[in-house]
Amino acid sequence: MFENLTDRLSQTLRHVTGKAKLTEDNIKDTLREVRMALLEADVALPVVKEFVSRVKERAVGTEVSKSLTPGQAFVKIVRAELEELMGAANEDLALNVAPPAVVLMAGLQGAGKTTTVGKLARFLTERKKKTVLVVSADVYRPAAIKQLETLAAEVGVTFFPSDTGQKPVEIAQAAIREAKLKFIDVVLVDTAGRLAIDAEMMAEIQAVHAAITPAETLFVVDAMTGQDAANTARAFGEALPLTGVVLTKVDGDARGGAALSVRHVTGKPIKFLGMGEKSDALEPFHPDRIASRILGMGDVLSLIEQAEQTLDREKAEKLTKKLKKGKGFDLEDFRDQLQQMKNMGGLGGLMDKLPSIGGVNLSQMGHAQGAAEKQFKQMEAIINSMTPAERRNPDIISGSRKRRIAMGSGTQVQDIGRLIKQHKQMQKMMKKVTGKGGMTKMMRGMGGMFPGGGMPKF
């Protein structure tokens, strides 16, 4: 996410270091580069003009404190303005109404409305502890109704059936009546989208809105459409009293123009980011954290939150007890660790939230990252091809067993040898962790296993 913009801004902001004072002359070139970086990121021109103007106004003549370099002071100003541009703070859903709180989803076809309804249902159930009912008022696409039914079953929420012979207003009203009878907290209403904005579509969704008076009206838009996302948001904002925006497919958006333009163009906050296909790939939008990511400073808070939600605490506690009892770290434990990391979005998901190191943005190490992901999948396939006895005691794996495991996992015999060797290194580290001063010893030991603090050595 934002890889191109991060790279350009990180390089640009280094040019103002070493100055005793920020003046119009010595930041002129930097501001020009910032402007170009934003335009290349497909940020709307009026947004770029106002942003650069505000940065210039704050930066020129600013005396740099003794503890900061001018570059740091300038970065601080750029970061503050990025936060302001995107909304200053996270805005939660306003669901403090008499239940059921109704959330109406609007947007063009293909923006990811139905998928977002499923993700939002899971978010509200797991993080907000709400009961949720979902309903589709898209009477033009039977597949959309079926898709929502499948998603509802997947995330464990109530699905209210509808069909193409009904009217959208009647469907929404019937779903709300059902939710009242069942004392359900939130109703998510999916609506029909078109390939482009038209009068008929707007009239239909306005009628649905008027009939159900939702607590939240969220506009769902594909981040990869850049400036078009902002223009479409403006059109919907003029037709409906929007309360917020959900940006989807953000994980595929290397530019970030939509995230930086939508708030300014609509005046409505971005409330969520869709970060992938899975039902848990929905993040609350925090402007301060996104500004940090854009400037290559990482987003450690989101990483911690993600870890808390996805890591299996029960397995972690079992492993800790096992190690304390002196039992070894076997290949089944190793596989569990690989799967836990995969649940957190793999290396790509982790690196996207880590700060740049030495001027190198980790999220841009595409080749190395892709190779490491491939290695992890291979390692998991190898372990899966072993018998339970082999996983618990790799010492019994003879040459003939290696050949069998290689055939079963589609790998080479030498790959099995490498995995066993790496596992032994991890075993040694785990023993150090359980001993006195364990963490320090482990970090020292990791040098041999992960050169450069990074990828497994293969």
C-alpha positions as CSV (number, residue, x, y, z in Angstrom):
1,M,0.0,0.0,0.0
2,F,1.3,3.5,-1.0
3,E,4.6,2.0,-2.1
4,N,5.2,4.5,-4.9
5,L,4.3,7.5,-2.8
6,T,6.3,6.3,0.2
7,D,9.4,5.8,-2.0
8,R,9.1,9.3,-3.6
9,L,8.4,11.2,-0.4
10,S,11.1,9.3,1.6
11,Q,13.7,10.3,-1.0
12,T,12.4,13.9,-1.4
13,L,12.3,14.6,2.3
14,R,16.0,13.8,2.7
15,H,16.9,16.8,0.6
16,V,16.1,19.3,3.3
17,T,18.4,17.9,6.0
18,G,21.4,19.8,7.2
19,K,19.8,23.3,7.0
20,A,19.8,25.6,10.0
21,K,16.5,27.1,9.0
22,L,13.6,26.2,6.7
23,T,13.3,29.1,4.1
24,E,11.3,29.5,1.0
25,D,14.4,28.9,-1.1
26,N,15.7,25.8,0.5
27,I,12.3,24.0,0.5
28,K,11.2,25.2,-3.0
29,D,12.6,22.1,-4.7
30,T,11.4,19.8,-2.0
31,L,7.9,21.2,-2.3
32,R,8.0,20.7,-6.0
33,E,9.0,17.1,-5.5
34,V,6.2,16.6,-3.0
35,R,3.7,18.1,-5.5
36,M,5.0,15.7,-8.2
37,A,4.9,12.7,-5.9
38,L,1.2,13.5,-5.0
39,L,0.2,14.0,-8.6
40,E,1.9,10.7,-9.6
41,A,0.0,9.0,-6.8
42,D,-3.2,10.2,-8.6
43,V,-4.2,12.6,-5.8
44,A,-6.8,15.2,-7.1
45,L,-5.2,18.4,-8.3
46,P,-7.2,20.8,-5.9
47,V,-6.2,18.5,-3.0
48,V,-2.5,18.7,-4.1
49,K,-2.6,22.5,-4.4
50,E,-4.1,23.1,-1.0
51,F,-1.9,20.5,0.7
52,V,1.4,22.0,-0.7
53,S,0.2,25.5,0.1
54,R,-0.5,24.6,3.7
55,V,2.8,22.8,4.1
56,K,4.7,25.8,2.7
57,E,2.8,28.2,5.0
58,R,3.7,26.2,8.1
59,A,7.3,25.4,7.0
60,V,8.7,28.7,5.8
61,G,10.5,30.6,8.6
62,T,10.1,27.8,11.1
63,E,13.0,27.9,13.5
64,V,14.3,24.4,14.0
65,S,14.7,23.3,17.6
66,K,18.2,22.1,18.8
67,S,16.9,18.6,19.1
68,L,15.6,18.3,15.5
69,T,17.2,18.6,12.1
70,P,15.3,20.8,9.6
71,G,14.5,17.6,7.7
72,Q,12.8,16.1,10.7
73,A,10.9,19.4,11.3
74,F,9.7,19.4,7.7
75,V,8.7,15.7,7.9
76,K,6.7,16.5,11.1
77,I,4.9,19.3,9.2
78,V,4.2,17.0,6.2
79,R,2.9,14.3,8.5
80,A,0.6,16.6,10.4
81,E,-0.9,17.9,7.2
82,L,-1.3,14.4,5.8
83,E,-3.2,13.5,9.0
84,E,-5.4,16.6,8.7
85,L,-6.0,15.9,5.0
86,M,-7.3,12.4,5.8
87,G,-9.4,13.3,8.8
88,A,-7.2,13.9,11.9
89,A,-8.6,10.9,13.9
90,N,-10.4,7.6,13.4
91,E,-14.2,8.0,13.4
92,D,-16.1,5.0,14.7
93,L,-19.5,3.8,13.4
94,A,-22.3,5.7,15.2
95,L,-24.4,2.8,16.3
96,N,-25.7,4.3,19.6
97,V,-29.3,4.4,18.4
98,A,-32.3,2.3,19.4
99,P,-31.7,-1.2,18.0
100,P,-31.5,-2.3,15.3
101,A,-28.9,0.3,14.1
102,V,-29.2,0.2,10.3
103,V,-26.1,0.6,8.1
104,L,-26.8,1.2,4.3
105,M,-24.0,0.4,1.9
106,A,-23.8,2.3,-1.4
107,G,-21.4,2.3,-4.3
108,L,-20.8,1.2,-7.9
109,Q,-20.8,-2.4,-9.1
110,G,-17.4,-4.1,-8.7
111,A,-16.3,-1.8,-5.8
112,G,-16.6,-4.7,-3.3
113,K,-19.9,-3.8,-1.5
114,T,-21.1,-7.3,-0.9
115,T,-17.6,-8.5,0.3
116,T,-17.4,-5.5,2.6
117,V,-20.8,-6.3,4.1
118,G,-19.4,-9.7,5.1
119,K,-16.2,-8.2,6.5
120,L,-18.1,-5.5,8.4
121,A,-20.5,-8.1,9.8
122,R,-17.4,-10.1,11.1
123,F,-15.8,-6.9,12.5
124,L,-19.0,-5.9,14.4
125,T,-19.5,-9.5,15.7
126,E,-15.9,-10.1,16.9
127,R,-14.6,-6.7,17.9
128,K,-17.8,-4.8,18.9
129,K,-19.7,-7.9,20.2
130,K,-22.8,-7.0,18.3
131,T,-25.4,-9.4,16.8
132,V,-25.8,-8.7,13.1
133,L,-28.3,-9.4,10.3
134,V,-27.4,-8.9,6.7
135,V,-29.7,-8.4,3.7
136,S,-29.3,-7.8,0.0
137,A,-31.6,-5.3,-1.8
138,D,-29.8,-6.0,-5.1
139,V,-32.7,-7.3,-7.1
140,Y,-30.8,-7.2,-10.4
141,R,-28.1,-9.7,-9.5
142,P,-29.3,-13.0,-8.0
143,A,-25.6,-13.9,-7.7
144,A,-25.1,-11.0,-5.3
145,I,-27.9,-12.4,-3.0
146,K,-26.3,-15.8,-3.1
147,Q,-22.9,-14.4,-2.4
148,L,-24.1,-12.5,0.7
149,E,-25.8,-15.7,2.0
150,T,-22.5,-17.6,1.6
151,L,-20.6,-14.8,3.4
152,A,-23.2,-14.6,6.2
153,A,-22.7,-18.4,6.8
154,E,-18.9,-18.0,6.8
155,V,-18.8,-15.2,9.4
156,G,-21.7,-16.6,11.5
157,V,-24.3,-13.9,11.2
158,T,-28.1,-13.9,10.4
159,F,-29.0,-13.8,6.7
160,F,-32.4,-12.4,5.6
161,P,-33.4,-13.9,2.3
162,S,-34.6,-11.8,-0.6
163,D,-35.3,-12.4,-4.3
164,T,-35.4,-10.5,-7.6
165,G,-39.2,-10.3,-7.7
166,Q,-39.2,-8.0,-4.6
167,K,-38.8,-4.2,-4.4
168,P,-35.6,-3.0,-2.6
169,V,-37.6,-0.8,-0.2
170,E,-39.8,-3.7,0.9
171,I,-36.8,-6.0,1.3
172,A,-35.0,-3.5,3.6
173,Q,-38.1,-2.8,5.7
174,A,-38.9,-6.5,6.1
175,A,-35.3,-7.2,7.2
176,I,-35.5,-4.4,9.9
177,R,-38.8,-5.9,11.2
178,E,-37.2,-9.3,11.4
179,A,-34.2,-7.8,13.3
180,K,-36.6,-6.1,15.8
181,L,-38.3,-9.5,16.5
182,K,-35.0,-11.2,17.1
183,F,-33.5,-8.4,19.1
184,I,-30.6,-8.0,16.7
185,D,-28.2,-5.0,17.2
186,V,-27.2,-4.1,13.7
187,V,-28.7,-4.5,10.2
188,L,-26.4,-4.2,7.2
189,V,-28.2,-3.4,3.9
190,D,-26.4,-4.2,0.7
191,T,-27.7,-2.3,-2.3
192,A,-27.5,-2.6,-6.1
193,G,-24.6,-1.0,-8.0
194,R,-24.2,0.0,-11.6
195,L,-21.2,0.2,-13.8
196,A,-21.6,4.0,-13.8
197,I,-23.7,6.5,-12.0
198,D,-27.2,6.9,-13.4
199,A,-30.4,8.7,-12.4
200,E,-32.4,5.5,-11.9
201,M,-29.8,4.0,-9.5
202,M,-29.7,7.2,-7.5
203,A,-33.5,7.5,-7.2
204,E,-33.7,3.8,-6.0
205,I,-31.1,4.2,-3.3
206,Q,-32.5,7.5,-2.2
207,A,-35.9,5.8,-1.8
208,V,-34.4,3.0,0.3
209,H,-32.6,5.6,2.4
210,A,-35.8,7.6,3.0
211,A,-37.7,4.4,4.0
212,I,-35.2,3.1,6.5
213,T,-33.4,6.2,7.9
214,P,-30.1,4.4,8.5
215,A,-27.7,5.3,11.4
216,E,-24.8,5.1,8.9
217,T,-24.7,5.4,5.1
218,L,-21.3,4.1,3.9
219,F,-20.0,4.7,0.5
220,V,-17.9,1.8,-0.7
221,V,-15.3,2.6,-3.3
222,D,-12.3,0.9,-5.1
223,A,-9.1,2.6,-4.0
224,M,-7.4,1.5,-7.2
225,T,-9.6,3.9,-9.3
226,G,-7.6,6.8,-7.8
227,Q,-9.1,10.2,-8.7
228,D,-12.2,8.6,-10.1
229,A,-12.9,7.3,-6.6
230,A,-13.0,10.9,-5.3
231,N,-15.3,12.0,-8.2
232,T,-17.7,9.0,-7.7
233,A,-17.8,9.8,-4.0
234,R,-18.7,13.4,-4.7
235,A,-21.6,12.3,-6.9
236,F,-22.9,9.9,-4.2
237,G,-22.4,12.6,-1.5
238,E,-24.6,15.0,-3.4
239,A,-27.4,12.4,-3.7
240,L,-27.2,10.8,-0.3
241,P,-26.3,12.1,3.2
242,L,-23.2,9.9,3.5
243,T,-21.7,9.4,6.9
244,G,-18.5,7.8,5.9
245,V,-16.4,6.0,3.2
246,V,-15.0,2.4,3.0
247,L,-11.9,2.2,0.7
248,T,-11.6,-1.3,-0.8
249,K,-8.7,-3.1,-2.5
250,V,-6.2,-0.9,-0.7
251,D,-3.7,-3.7,-0.7
252,G,-3.4,-3.5,-4.5
253,D,-3.2,0.3,-4.5
254,A,0.5,1.3,-4.8
255,R,-0.4,5.0,-5.3
256,G,-2.8,6.0,-2.5
257,G,-4.5,8.9,-4.4
258,A,-8.0,7.8,-3.3
259,A,-7.1,7.7,0.4
260,L,-5.7,11.3,0.2
261,S,-8.5,12.7,-1.9
262,V,-11.8,11.3,-0.7
263,R,-12.0,13.1,2.6
264,H,-11.2,16.4,1.1
265,V,-13.6,16.0,-1.9
266,T,-16.6,14.6,0.1
267,G,-16.0,16.1,3.6
268,K,-16.8,12.7,4.9
269,P,-14.4,10.5,6.9
270,I,-12.9,7.3,5.7
271,K,-14.0,4.8,8.3
272,F,-12.5,1.5,7.0
273,L,-9.9,0.1,4.6
274,G,-10.4,-3.2,2.8
275,M,-7.0,-4.9,2.8
276,G,-7.6,-8.2,1.0
277,E,-10.1,-11.0,0.1
278,K,-10.4,-12.7,3.4
279,S,-13.4,-11.9,5.7
280,D,-11.0,-10.5,8.4
281,A,-9.2,-8.1,6.0
282,L,-11.0,-4.9,7.2
283,E,-9.1,-2.3,9.2
284,P,-10.5,0.8,10.9
285,F,-9.0,3.8,9.2
286,H,-6.5,5.8,11.4
287,P,-5.2,8.9,9.6
288,D,-2.2,9.2,11.9
289,R,-1.1,5.6,11.3
290,I,-1.6,5.9,7.5
291,A,0.4,9.1,7.5
292,S,3.2,7.1,9.2
293,R,3.0,4.4,6.6
294,I,3.1,6.9,3.8
295,L,6.3,8.5,5.2
296,G,7.9,5.1,5.7
297,M,7.6,5.2,9.5
298,G,5.5,2.0,9.7
299,D,2.4,1.3,11.6
300,V,3.3,-0.7,14.7
301,L,0.1,-0.1,16.6
302,S,-2.0,-1.7,13.8
303,L,0.5,-4.6,13.7
304,I,0.1,-5.1,17.5
305,E,-3.7,-5.0,17.2
306,Q,-3.6,-7.5,14.3
307,A,-1.4,-9.9,16.3
308,E,-3.8,-9.7,19.3
309,Q,-6.7,-10.7,17.0
310,T,-5.1,-13.4,14.9
311,L,-2.6,-15.2,17.1
312,D,-3.8,-18.3,18.8
313,R,-3.1,-17.6,22.5
314,E,-4.1,-21.2,23.5
315,K,-1.4,-22.6,21.2
316,A,1.1,-20.1,22.4
317,E,0.5,-20.9,26.0
318,K,0.8,-24.7,25.3
319,L,4.1,-24.2,23.5
320,T,5.4,-22.1,26.4
321,K,4.4,-24.7,29.0
322,K,5.9,-27.5,26.8
323,L,9.3,-25.7,26.5
324,K,9.4,-24.9,30.2
325,K,8.9,-28.6,31.0
326,G,12.1,-29.3,28.9
327,K,10.2,-30.8,26.0
328,G,11.7,-30.0,22.6
329,F,10.4,-27.6,19.9
330,D,9.3,-30.2,17.3
331,L,8.3,-29.8,13.6
332,E,4.6,-29.6,14.5
333,D,5.4,-26.5,16.6
334,F,7.4,-25.1,13.7
335,R,4.5,-25.6,11.4
336,D,2.2,-23.8,13.9
337,Q,4.5,-20.8,13.9
338,L,4.4,-20.7,10.0
339,Q,0.6,-20.9,10.0
340,Q,0.3,-18.1,12.7
341,M,2.4,-15.8,10.5
342,K,0.3,-16.7,7.5
343,N,-2.8,-15.7,9.5
344,M,-1.3,-12.3,10.0
345,G,-1.1,-11.7,6.3
346,G,2.3,-13.3,5.6
347,L,5.5,-11.4,5.2
348,G,3.8,-8.8,2.9
349,G,1.2,-8.0,5.6
350,L,3.9,-7.6,8.3
351,M,6.4,-5.6,6.2
352,D,3.7,-3.2,5.1
353,K,3.4,-2.1,8.7
354,L,7.1,-2.1,9.6
355,P,9.2,1.1,9.4
356,S,11.8,1.7,6.8
357,I,15.3,0.6,7.9
358,G,18.3,2.6,6.8
359,G,16.3,4.3,4.1
360,V,15.1,1.0,2.6
361,N,11.3,0.5,2.7
362,L,10.7,-3.1,3.6
363,S,7.3,-3.2,1.8
364,Q,9.2,-2.6,-1.4
365,M,11.5,-5.6,-1.1
366,G,9.1,-7.4,-3.5
367,H,11.5,-10.0,-4.9
368,A,13.0,-11.1,-1.6
369,Q,9.6,-11.0,0.1
370,G,8.0,-13.2,-2.7
371,A,10.9,-15.7,-2.5
372,A,10.5,-16.0,1.3
373,E,6.7,-16.5,1.1
374,K,7.4,-19.3,-1.4
375,Q,10.0,-20.9,0.9
376,F,7.5,-20.8,3.8
377,K,4.9,-22.6,1.7
378,Q,7.4,-25.2,0.7
379,M,8.4,-25.7,4.3
380,E,4.8,-26.2,5.3
381,A,4.3,-28.7,2.5
382,I,7.4,-30.7,3.6
383,I,6.2,-30.9,7.2
384,N,2.7,-31.9,6.1
385,S,4.2,-34.8,4.1
386,M,5.8,-36.3,7.2
387,T,4.3,-38.8,9.6
388,P,3.4,-37.6,13.1
389,A,6.3,-39.6,14.5
390,E,8.7,-37.8,12.0
391,R,7.4,-34.4,13.0
392,R,7.9,-35.1,16.7
393,N,11.3,-36.6,16.2
394,P,13.1,-35.5,13.0
395,D,16.2,-37.6,14.0
396,I,14.5,-40.7,12.7
397,I,14.3,-39.2,9.1
398,S,16.6,-41.4,7.1
399,G,17.6,-41.1,3.4
400,S,14.7,-43.3,2.3
401,R,12.2,-41.3,4.4
402,K,13.6,-38.0,2.9
403,R,13.0,-39.4,-0.6
404,R,9.4,-40.3,0.3
405,I,8.8,-36.8,1.9
406,A,10.3,-35.1,-1.1
407,M,7.9,-37.0,-3.5
408,G,4.9,-36.2,-1.3
409,S,5.7,-32.5,-1.0
410,G,6.9,-31.9,-4.6
411,T,10.4,-30.9,-3.4
412,Q,14.0,-32.2,-3.6
413,V,15.8,-34.3,-1.0
414,Q,18.2,-31.5,-0.2
415,D,15.2,-29.3,0.7
416,I,14.2,-31.7,3.4
417,G,17.8,-31.6,4.7
418,R,17.8,-27.8,4.8
419,L,14.5,-27.7,6.7
420,I,15.7,-30.2,9.3
421,K,18.9,-28.1,9.7
422,Q,16.9,-24.9,10.2
423,H,14.6,-26.6,12.6
424,K,17.6,-27.6,14.7
425,Q,18.7,-24.0,14.8
426,M,15.3,-22.9,16.0
427,Q,15.3,-25.7,18.7
428,K,18.6,-24.3,20.0
429,M,17.1,-20.8,20.1
430,M,14.0,-22.0,21.9
431,K,16.2,-23.6,24.6
432,K,18.0,-20.3,25.1
433,V,14.7,-18.4,25.5
434,T,13.6,-20.7,28.3
435,G,16.9,-20.2,30.2
436,K,18.3,-17.2,32.1
437,G,18.7,-14.1,30.0
438,G,16.9,-16.0,27.3
439,M,15.7,-13.2,25.0
440,T,19.2,-11.7,24.6
441,K,20.7,-15.1,23.8
442,M,18.0,-15.8,21.3
443,M,18.5,-12.4,19.5
444,R,22.3,-13.2,19.3
445,G,21.5,-16.7,18.0
446,M,19.1,-15.4,15.3
447,G,22.0,-13.8,13.5
448,G,23.1,-17.2,12.2
449,M,19.6,-18.2,11.1
450,F,18.2,-14.9,9.7
451,P,21.1,-13.0,8.1
452,G,20.5,-9.2,8.1
453,G,17.6,-9.7,10.6
454,G,15.4,-11.0,7.7
455,M,14.7,-14.0,5.6
456,P,15.4,-17.7,6.3
457,K,18.6,-18.8,4.7
458,F,18.0,-21.4,1.9
